Amino acid sequence: MDEIDFRLADGRVLHGYDSAPGATDRLAVVWHHGTPNLGTPPAPLAAASERLGIRWISFDRPGYGGSTAAPGRTVAGVAADLSAVLDTLGIGSCAQLGYSGGGTFALGATALLGDRVTAVATLAAIAPYDASGLDWYDGMIPSGVASLRAAAAGRDARMANEELEYDPEFTDTDLAMFGGPWGWLGSVAGDKAMPNGPDGAVDDDRAYVLPWGADPATITAPALLVHGTADRIIPSSHARWLATHIPSATLDTHENLSHITILGQAERALNWLHGH
């Protein structure tokens, strides 16, 4: 795994990862991490990645890990960062896989990068805040509602909310996932992801409640939207809304799976990307 500091035109540093440097014969898949995580490619998918010949490309979003914070960033902003990474590495096109809020950033980049994205898959993505006909907060856990309502009130309000304890209300089946391969999440989450302060999580949440700057209806690449019906961190109504507004989308919902247990479907999503 190569770790690379990409120097961007605006002076920021984007800390990135390349699992197979120079491997032009492999399918480049961009991993978009959740909130609040590092961008390290998903270790639980390592064996499947080798079997399929995947080259993971990823980066810590601004404010996470070794990447410079960018207050005011939007969902659309990730497209320019990703383009800079791909251009630097000499990669023409890629597929994308995003988990949780990372799925939202993957969709935003796909909408803006056109033919450069061959396919995109998301696990529990968030729909636009201004989504017509969607009760955006309905079904969310109280801590999530509090964080995102604070973000909608402004960056200062969301920063103040960071002092409050966040309760994800994990179920027994969620906790069991942490005892298996996806316990890997513990190595990329929380304080480990934000050694320089909470900017990453604060600016992610702000991005979710600001206009995307990208229209999901313009996505033409095949899109797979995977979501669990028992998800209370990002309710499955978000996936249903996205599926009706992305012409190329396939909705893949799973009864009784939650925000954590949906990760058990990640390998299937990776196989789907490889097939497209």
Residue frames as qw, qx, qy, qz and C-alpha x, y, z in Angstrom:
[[0.000, 0.888, 0.460, 0.000, 0.00, 0.00, 0.00],
 [0.388, 0.247, -0.010, 0.888, 1.40, 3.35, -1.05],
 [0.147, -0.836, -0.428, 0.311, 0.43, 6.38, 1.02],
 [0.427, 0.332, 0.257, 0.801, 0.78, 9.60, -0.93],
 [0.049, -0.679, -0.311, 0.663, 0.40, 13.28, -0.06],
 [0.390, 0.571, 0.504, 0.518, -1.20, 14.92, -3.08],
 [0.168, -0.389, -0.111, 0.899, -0.46, 18.66, -3.33],
 [0.307, 0.703, 0.636, 0.084, -3.56, 20.37, -4.73],
 [0.337, 0.532, 0.219, 0.745, -3.72, 23.56, -6.75],
 [0.298, -0.839, -0.151, -0.429, -5.32, 25.49, -3.88],
 [0.057, 0.635, -0.592, 0.493, -2.41, 24.62, -1.57],
 [0.799, -0.351, 0.286, -0.396, -4.17, 21.88, 0.38],
 [0.069, 0.350, -0.933, -0.041, -2.72, 18.43, 1.01],
 [0.872, -0.039, -0.054, -0.485, -4.84, 15.36, 0.36],
 [0.273, -0.430, 0.858, -0.069, -3.51, 12.20, 2.00],
 [0.808, 0.253, -0.209, -0.489, -4.20, 9.27, -0.30],
 [0.621, -0.259, 0.738, -0.038, -3.79, 5.52, -0.68],
 [0.655, 0.472, -0.441, -0.392, -2.99, 3.27, -3.65],
 [0.843, -0.278, 0.433, -0.156, -3.14, -0.49, -3.03],
 [0.829, 0.138, 0.432, 0.327, -1.38, -1.51, -6.26],
 [0.001, -0.802, 0.196, 0.565, 0.83, 1.32, -7.56],
 [0.109, 0.508, -0.645, -0.561, 1.23, 1.28, -11.33],
 [0.345, 0.131, 0.929, 0.039, -1.05, -1.75, -11.82],
 [0.344, 0.284, -0.230, -0.865, -2.75, -0.54, -15.00],
 [0.357, -0.035, -0.864, -0.352, -4.14, -4.02, -15.66],
 [0.125, -0.352, -0.834, 0.407, -6.36, -3.83, -12.55],
 [0.132, -0.742, -0.494, -0.433, -9.77, -2.19, -12.18],
 [0.160, 0.163, -0.378, 0.897, -9.34, 1.02, -10.21],
 [0.389, -0.673, -0.603, -0.179, -12.03, 1.27, -7.53],
 [0.044, 0.451, -0.294, 0.842, -12.24, 4.44, -5.47],
 [0.444, -0.463, -0.730, 0.237, -13.26, 3.91, -1.84],
 [0.140, -0.583, 0.029, -0.800, -15.21, 6.74, -0.16],
 [0.320, -0.084, -0.808, 0.487, -15.07, 6.36, 3.61],
 [0.338, -0.729, -0.572, -0.163, -17.83, 6.99, 6.14],
 [0.075, -0.684, 0.215, -0.693, -18.11, 9.64, 8.85],
 [0.049, 0.922, -0.380, -0.057, -15.88, 9.82, 10.88],
 [0.941, -0.066, 0.256, 0.212, -13.28, 7.50, 9.34],
 [0.215, -0.576, 0.551, 0.565, -9.92, 7.51, 7.62],
 [0.666, 0.533, -0.197, -0.483, -9.81, 6.78, 3.91],
 [0.205, -0.390, 0.891, 0.114, -7.76, 3.59, 4.17],
 [0.592, 0.088, -0.602, -0.528, -9.16, 1.00, 1.71],
 [0.793, -0.331, 0.174, -0.481, -11.37, -1.63, 3.39],
 [0.060, -0.455, 0.887, -0.057, -9.19, -4.46, 4.72],
 [0.635, 0.090, 0.693, -0.329, -12.18, -6.87, 5.01],
 [0.754, 0.599, 0.115, -0.243, -12.40, -6.79, 1.20],
 [0.097, -0.709, 0.635, 0.291, -8.70, -7.52, 0.63],
 [0.474, -0.053, 0.866, 0.150, -9.14, -11.19, -0.36],
 [0.533, 0.657, 0.526, -0.083, -12.02, -10.40, -2.73],
 [0.184, 0.907, -0.186, -0.330, -10.00, -7.54, -4.19],
 [0.227, -0.494, 0.777, 0.317, -7.14, -9.86, -5.05],
 [0.516, 0.257, 0.816, 0.050, -9.51, -12.41, -6.58],
 [0.428, 0.802, 0.407, -0.086, -11.12, -9.73, -8.76],
 [0.586, 0.210, 0.176, 0.762, -7.94, -7.81, -9.58],
 [0.099, -0.943, -0.291, -0.126, -8.97, -4.58, -7.86],
 [0.471, 0.177, -0.213, 0.837, -6.67, -1.61, -7.38],
 [0.266, -0.815, -0.484, 0.179, -7.98, 0.51, -4.52],
 [0.272, 0.359, -0.034, 0.892, -7.60, 4.28, -4.73],
 [0.375, -0.785, -0.492, -0.024, -8.76, 6.40, -1.81],
 [0.276, 0.388, -0.264, 0.839, -8.01, 9.45, 0.30],
 [0.208, -0.487, -0.614, 0.586, -8.84, 11.02, 3.64],
 [0.096, 0.826, 0.412, 0.373, -11.47, 13.66, 2.98],
 [0.182, 0.581, -0.220, 0.762, -10.44, 17.20, 4.01],
 [0.462, -0.599, 0.269, -0.596, -10.04, 17.47, 7.78],
 [0.965, -0.227, 0.089, -0.099, -9.43, 13.75, 8.28],
 [0.915, -0.040, 0.117, 0.384, -6.08, 12.04, 8.84],
 [0.515, -0.290, 0.212, 0.778, -3.35, 13.78, 6.89],
 [0.247, 0.561, 0.518, 0.597, -5.65, 15.90, 4.70],
 [0.079, 0.003, -0.169, 0.983, -5.95, 19.66, 5.13],
 [0.168, 0.582, 0.691, -0.395, -9.34, 20.84, 6.36],
 [0.051, 0.186, 0.448, 0.873, -11.58, 22.76, 3.94],
 [0.164, 0.448, 0.621, -0.622, -14.44, 24.44, 5.84],
 [0.446, 0.537, 0.015, -0.716, -17.44, 25.04, 3.60],
 [0.040, 0.209, -0.875, -0.435, -16.72, 22.09, 1.34],
 [0.733, 0.164, 0.098, -0.653, -19.68, 20.49, -0.40],
 [0.850, 0.082, 0.520, -0.021, -20.53, 17.06, -1.76],
 [0.686, 0.726, 0.026, 0.049, -19.51, 18.31, -5.21],
 [0.056, -0.887, 0.459, 0.009, -16.06, 19.30, -3.98],
 [0.723, -0.304, 0.613, 0.094, -14.91, 15.70, -3.78],
 [0.800, 0.539, 0.248, 0.084, -15.09, 15.44, -7.57],
 [0.303, 0.893, -0.297, 0.151, -12.27, 17.96, -8.06],
 [0.431, -0.639, 0.629, -0.095, -10.16, 16.27, -5.39],
 [0.843, 0.053, 0.535, 0.020, -10.73, 12.87, -6.96],
 [0.675, 0.732, 0.037, 0.087, -9.89, 14.19, -10.43],
 [0.029, 0.867, -0.484, 0.114, -6.59, 15.54, -9.11],
 [0.632, -0.385, 0.670, -0.061, -5.75, 12.16, -7.58],
 [0.843, 0.337, 0.417, 0.036, -6.66, 10.21, -10.72],
 [0.489, 0.857, -0.135, 0.084, -4.74, 12.63, -12.96],
 [0.200, -0.783, 0.584, -0.078, -1.65, 12.42, -10.77],
 [0.646, -0.217, 0.731, -0.026, -1.75, 8.61, -10.83],
 [0.162, 0.314, -0.704, -0.617, -2.44, 8.47, -14.56],
 [0.231, 0.290, 0.922, -0.113, -5.79, 6.73, -14.14],
 [0.129, -0.134, -0.464, -0.866, -8.35, 7.54, -16.82],
 [0.629, -0.339, -0.291, -0.636, -11.49, 5.92, -15.44],
 [0.024, 0.161, -0.860, 0.484, -12.61, 4.21, -12.26],
 [0.505, -0.519, -0.634, -0.271, -15.47, 2.58, -10.42],
 [0.100, -0.449, 0.414, -0.786, -16.55, 3.88, -7.01],
 [0.588, -0.407, -0.699, 0.013, -17.72, 2.32, -3.74],
 [0.048, -0.449, 0.318, -0.834, -18.91, 4.40, -0.80],
 [0.428, -0.383, -0.794, 0.200, -20.12, 3.54, 2.68],
 [0.205, -0.703, -0.483, 0.481, -22.55, 5.68, 4.69],
 [0.114, 0.896, 0.032, -0.428, -21.86, 9.36, 3.97],
 [0.279, -0.419, 0.660, 0.558, -19.07, 8.19, 1.70],
 [0.388, 0.409, 0.791, 0.238, -21.77, 6.83, -0.59],
 [0.172, 0.908, 0.302, -0.233, -23.15, 10.34, -0.90],
 [0.120, -0.764, 0.401, 0.491, -19.75, 11.70, -1.92],
 [0.399, -0.050, 0.822, 0.404, -19.38, 8.84, -4.41],
 [0.352, 0.673, 0.647, 0.070, -22.71, 9.76, -6.01],
 [0.051, 0.930, 0.030, -0.363, -21.79, 13.45, -6.16],
 [0.242, -0.548, 0.617, 0.510, -18.49, 12.65, -7.88],
 [0.416, 0.225, 0.832, 0.289, -20.23, 10.29, -10.31],
 [0.289, 0.831, 0.451, -0.149, -22.74, 12.97, -11.25],
 [0.036, 0.922, -0.172, -0.345, -19.95, 15.42, -12.09],
 [0.292, -0.525, 0.699, 0.388, -17.30, 13.17, -13.65],
 [0.701, 0.461, -0.178, -0.514, -19.52, 11.60, -16.32],
 [0.911, 0.291, -0.283, -0.073, -17.88, 8.86, -18.39],
 [0.198, 0.596, -0.690, 0.359, -14.83, 8.86, -16.15],
 [0.454, -0.194, 0.732, -0.470, -16.86, 6.71, -13.69],
 [0.316, 0.072, -0.854, -0.408, -17.79, 3.29, -15.07],
 [0.591, -0.469, -0.618, -0.220, -20.08, 2.28, -12.19],
 [0.094, -0.432, 0.484, -0.755, -20.88, 3.29, -8.60],
 [0.615, -0.391, -0.682, -0.064, -22.16, 1.33, -5.62],
 [0.167, -0.525, 0.359, -0.754, -23.21, 2.68, -2.24],
 [0.489, -0.306, -0.791, 0.202, -23.87, 1.13, 1.15],
 [0.298, -0.724, -0.524, 0.334, -26.32, 3.27, 3.16],
 [0.300, 0.226, 0.138, 0.916, -25.88, 6.58, 1.32],
 [0.019, 0.573, 0.454, -0.683, -27.53, 9.85, 2.41],
 [0.325, 0.682, 0.542, 0.368, -29.98, 11.60, 0.06],
 [0.197, 0.392, 0.004, 0.899, -29.83, 15.37, -0.59],
 [0.063, -0.281, -0.597, 0.749, -31.08, 17.53, 2.28],
 [0.354, 0.322, 0.018, -0.878, -33.44, 19.37, -0.05],
 [0.015, -0.071, -0.939, -0.335, -34.87, 16.13, -1.52],
 [0.495, -0.066, -0.092, -0.861, -38.44, 16.86, -2.53],
 [0.825, -0.139, -0.330, -0.437, -40.97, 14.50, -0.95],
 [0.706, 0.014, -0.628, 0.328, -38.48, 12.97, 1.52],
 [0.537, -0.816, 0.027, -0.212, -38.92, 13.42, 5.28],
 [0.502, 0.619, -0.534, 0.281, -35.15, 13.57, 5.67],
 [0.120, -0.464, 0.698, -0.533, -34.93, 13.05, 9.45],
 [0.836, -0.169, 0.038, -0.520, -37.73, 10.52, 9.75],
 [0.986, -0.030, -0.166, 0.005, -36.55, 7.30, 11.42],
 [0.474, 0.545, -0.479, 0.499, -33.10, 8.61, 12.47],
 [0.628, -0.378, -0.526, 0.431, -31.69, 8.02, 15.95],
 [0.205, -0.951, -0.215, 0.084, -31.91, 11.07, 18.24],
 [0.520, -0.574, 0.251, 0.581, -28.12, 11.64, 18.30],
 [0.444, 0.197, 0.565, 0.666, -28.03, 11.73, 14.51],
 [0.048, 0.839, 0.470, 0.272, -30.91, 14.18, 14.35],
 [0.379, -0.872, -0.063, 0.304, -29.22, 16.43, 16.90],
 [0.537, -0.330, 0.392, 0.670, -25.88, 16.44, 15.02],
 [0.330, 0.340, 0.600, 0.645, -27.42, 17.13, 11.64],
 [0.070, -0.901, -0.411, -0.122, -29.86, 19.76, 12.87],
 [0.433, -0.756, 0.090, 0.483, -26.89, 21.49, 14.50],
 [0.477, -0.056, 0.519, 0.707, -25.05, 21.29, 11.17],
 [0.180, 0.669, 0.578, 0.432, -28.05, 22.84, 9.43],
 [0.250, -0.928, -0.232, 0.150, -27.88, 25.72, 11.95],
 [0.233, 0.917, -0.303, 0.111, -24.29, 26.50, 10.92],
 [0.704, 0.323, -0.541, 0.328, -20.71, 25.37, 11.33],
 [0.046, -0.446, 0.556, -0.700, -20.34, 26.95, 14.76],
 [0.758, -0.228, 0.196, -0.579, -23.46, 25.18, 16.01],
 [0.952, 0.129, -0.274, -0.046, -22.23, 21.84, 14.69],
 [0.445, 0.443, -0.586, 0.512, -18.80, 22.41, 16.25],
 [0.364, -0.397, 0.471, -0.699, -20.49, 23.05, 19.61],
 [0.910, -0.069, -0.027, -0.408, -22.52, 19.86, 19.20],
 [0.688, 0.374, -0.598, 0.171, -19.24, 17.92, 18.93],
 [0.066, -0.418, 0.667, -0.613, -18.93, 18.30, 22.70],
 [0.766, -0.128, 0.252, -0.577, -22.05, 16.16, 23.23],
 [0.384, -0.207, 0.898, 0.049, -21.88, 12.38, 23.46],
 [0.582, 0.257, -0.447, -0.629, -23.04, 10.62, 20.30],
 [0.563, -0.080, 0.783, -0.251, -24.98, 7.39, 20.83],
 [0.300, 0.241, -0.696, -0.607, -25.21, 5.26, 17.65],
 [0.755, -0.032, 0.342, -0.558, -27.60, 2.85, 19.42],
 [0.334, 0.348, -0.844, -0.234, -25.84, -0.23, 18.08],
 [0.895, -0.157, -0.033, -0.416, -27.83, -3.46, 18.29],
 [0.749, -0.377, 0.543, 0.043, -26.47, -6.84, 19.40],
 [0.835, 0.386, 0.320, 0.226, -26.07, -7.83, 15.74],
 [0.287, 0.917, -0.177, 0.213, -24.15, -4.60, 15.06],
 [0.402, -0.752, 0.513, -0.101, -21.80, -5.32, 17.95],
 [0.884, -0.042, 0.455, 0.099, -21.30, -8.87, 16.69],
 [0.672, 0.713, 0.027, 0.199, -20.01, -7.41, 13.40],
 [0.014, -0.893, 0.409, -0.189, -17.20, -5.71, 15.30],
 [0.700, -0.428, 0.572, -0.024, -16.07, -9.15, 16.48],
 [0.837, 0.304, 0.403, 0.210, -15.48, -10.22, 12.87],
 [0.598, 0.225, 0.262, 0.723, -13.60, -8.81, 9.88],
 [0.066, 0.769, 0.255, 0.583, -15.48, -5.50, 9.99],
 [0.587, -0.720, -0.165, 0.333, -14.04, -4.85, 13.42],
 [0.569, 0.183, 0.178, 0.782, -11.52, -3.14, 11.11],
 [0.018, -0.828, -0.293, -0.477, -13.75, -0.06, 11.36],
 [0.581, -0.789, -0.115, 0.164, -12.43, 0.50, 14.87],
 [0.683, -0.223, 0.185, 0.671, -8.94, 1.03, 13.44],
 [0.288, 0.304, 0.358, 0.835, -10.04, 3.88, 11.13],
 [0.226, -0.756, -0.506, -0.348, -12.73, 5.61, 13.19],
 [0.483, -0.824, -0.266, 0.126, -13.16, 8.36, 15.74],
 [0.296, -0.890, 0.222, 0.266, -10.11, 10.10, 17.20],
 [0.649, -0.164, 0.560, 0.489, -7.79, 8.04, 14.98],
 [0.449, 0.601, 0.514, 0.415, -9.46, 9.66, 11.98],
 [0.033, 0.918, 0.134, 0.371, -9.26, 13.18, 13.38],
 [0.715, -0.219, -0.288, 0.599, -5.89, 13.68, 15.09],
 [0.258, 0.123, -0.018, 0.958, -6.02, 17.43, 14.50],
 [0.272, 0.203, 0.347, -0.875, -9.57, 18.09, 15.70],
 [0.475, 0.378, 0.759, -0.235, -13.17, 17.49, 14.57],
 [0.249, 0.499, -0.260, -0.788, -13.08, 19.37, 11.26],
 [0.102, 0.071, -0.897, -0.424, -13.56, 16.22, 9.19],
 [0.023, -0.441, -0.890, 0.114, -16.79, 15.14, 10.86],
 [0.094, 0.633, 0.315, -0.701, -18.11, 18.69, 11.26],
 [0.207, 0.471, -0.395, -0.761, -17.54, 19.53, 7.59],
 [0.057, -0.120, -0.949, -0.287, -18.96, 16.18, 6.45],
 [0.044, 0.570, 0.761, -0.307, -22.19, 16.89, 8.35],
 [0.137, 0.626, 0.024, -0.768, -22.30, 20.41, 6.96],
 [0.107, 0.238, -0.715, -0.649, -21.91, 19.01, 3.44],
 [0.012, 0.306, 0.949, 0.070, -24.87, 16.66, 3.98],
 [0.058, 0.724, 0.590, -0.353, -27.20, 19.56, 4.82],
 [0.060, 0.603, -0.226, -0.763, -25.93, 21.99, 2.16],
 [0.765, 0.561, -0.016, -0.316, -26.91, 21.79, -1.53],
 [0.890, -0.068, 0.337, 0.298, -24.81, 19.07, -3.15],
 [0.060, 0.738, -0.408, -0.534, -23.70, 21.16, -6.10],
 [0.087, 0.187, -0.900, -0.383, -24.34, 18.03, -8.17],
 [0.717, 0.059, 0.044, -0.694, -27.62, 16.56, -9.42],
 [0.472, -0.158, 0.867, -0.030, -28.02, 12.80, -8.87],
 [0.706, 0.530, 0.370, -0.288, -30.51, 12.76, -11.76],
 [0.435, 0.786, -0.373, -0.230, -27.61, 13.38, -14.16],
 [0.424, -0.425, 0.797, 0.062, -25.84, 10.14, -13.20],
 [0.753, 0.395, -0.314, -0.421, -25.59, 7.87, -16.24],
 [0.244, 0.371, -0.890, 0.109, -23.18, 5.22, -14.94],
 [0.687, -0.322, -0.630, -0.166, -24.78, 2.05, -13.53],
 [0.160, -0.480, 0.483, -0.715, -25.55, 2.66, -9.85],
 [0.616, -0.280, -0.736, 0.007, -26.25, 0.10, -7.13],
 [0.275, -0.541, 0.278, -0.744, -27.88, 1.43, -3.95],
 [0.598, -0.159, -0.772, 0.143, -27.57, -1.06, -1.07],
 [0.251, -0.432, 0.308, -0.810, -29.43, -0.33, 2.16],
 [0.227, -0.182, -0.925, 0.246, -30.82, -2.11, 5.21],
 [0.328, -0.624, -0.464, -0.537, -34.43, -1.58, 6.21],
 [0.641, -0.648, -0.364, 0.192, -33.46, -1.53, 9.92],
 [0.492, 0.175, -0.110, 0.845, -30.95, 1.31, 9.46],
 [0.227, -0.885, -0.398, 0.079, -31.71, 4.13, 11.90],
 [0.418, -0.489, 0.138, 0.753, -28.52, 6.11, 11.33],
 [0.209, 0.281, -0.410, -0.842, -29.44, 6.68, 7.68],
 [0.649, 0.251, 0.583, -0.418, -32.97, 5.35, 7.09],
 [0.450, 0.111, 0.778, 0.424, -33.64, 3.29, 3.98],
 [0.330, 0.834, 0.406, -0.177, -36.09, 5.96, 2.76],
 [0.058, -0.785, 0.357, 0.503, -32.96, 7.81, 1.58],
 [0.289, -0.176, 0.839, 0.426, -32.04, 4.94, -0.74],
 [0.366, 0.563, 0.741, 0.025, -35.59, 4.69, -2.03],
 [0.184, 0.903, 0.102, -0.376, -35.59, 8.40, -2.87],
 [0.139, -0.615, 0.593, 0.501, -32.23, 8.15, -4.62],
 [0.393, 0.086, 0.876, 0.265, -33.39, 5.12, -6.61],
 [0.357, 0.732, 0.577, -0.056, -36.36, 7.04, -7.99],
 [0.118, 0.954, -0.039, -0.273, -34.18, 10.00, -8.99],
 [0.178, -0.564, 0.699, 0.401, -31.14, 8.26, -10.50],
 [0.765, 0.369, -0.182, -0.495, -32.23, 6.84, -13.88],
 [0.597, 0.401, -0.694, -0.012, -29.49, 4.18, -13.91],
 [0.268, -0.436, 0.692, -0.509, -30.05, 3.01, -10.32],
 [0.674, -0.171, -0.704, -0.143, -30.77, -0.47, -8.99],
 [0.455, -0.573, 0.341, -0.590, -32.18, -0.50, -5.46],
 [0.662, 0.047, -0.740, 0.112, -30.97, -3.40, -3.30],
 [0.435, -0.556, 0.321, -0.631, -32.66, -3.33, 0.14],
 [0.499, 0.055, -0.847, 0.173, -32.18, -5.98, 2.81],
 [0.628, -0.620, -0.267, -0.387, -34.72, -6.74, 5.50],
 [0.776, -0.621, -0.087, 0.062, -33.56, -6.34, 9.10],
 [0.718, 0.093, -0.085, 0.685, -30.05, -5.17, 8.21],
 [0.253, -0.907, -0.176, 0.288, -28.79, -2.03, 9.92],
 [0.220, 0.944, -0.243, -0.033, -26.15, 0.62, 9.27],
 [0.271, -0.623, 0.732, 0.050, -23.39, -1.75, 10.43],
 [0.682, 0.028, 0.731, -0.013, -24.71, -5.15, 9.37],
 [0.656, 0.724, 0.082, -0.197, -25.20, -3.86, 5.81],
 [0.016, 0.758, -0.623, -0.193, -21.41, -4.12, 5.50],
 [0.623, -0.080, 0.778, 0.020, -21.94, -7.84, 5.11],
 [0.672, 0.634, 0.381, -0.030, -23.15, -6.96, 1.59],
 [0.016, -0.851, 0.327, 0.411, -19.97, -5.08, 0.67],
 [0.366, -0.268, 0.798, 0.397, -18.34, -7.98, -1.15],
 [0.456, 0.542, 0.700, 0.087, -21.47, -8.50, -3.27],
 [0.201, 0.939, 0.097, -0.263, -21.36, -4.81, -4.15],
 [0.195, -0.665, 0.579, 0.429, -17.69, -5.13, -5.14],
 [0.459, 0.109, 0.836, 0.281, -18.52, -8.12, -7.35],
 [0.377, 0.786, 0.482, -0.085, -21.27, -6.03, -8.95],
 [0.035, 0.895, -0.221, -0.386, -18.85, -3.19, -9.67],
 [0.337, -0.374, 0.763, 0.405, -16.40, -5.64, -11.25],
 [0.452, 0.376, 0.793, 0.158, -19.18, -6.96, -13.46],
 [0.287, 0.893, 0.340, -0.063, -20.02, -3.50, -14.69]]
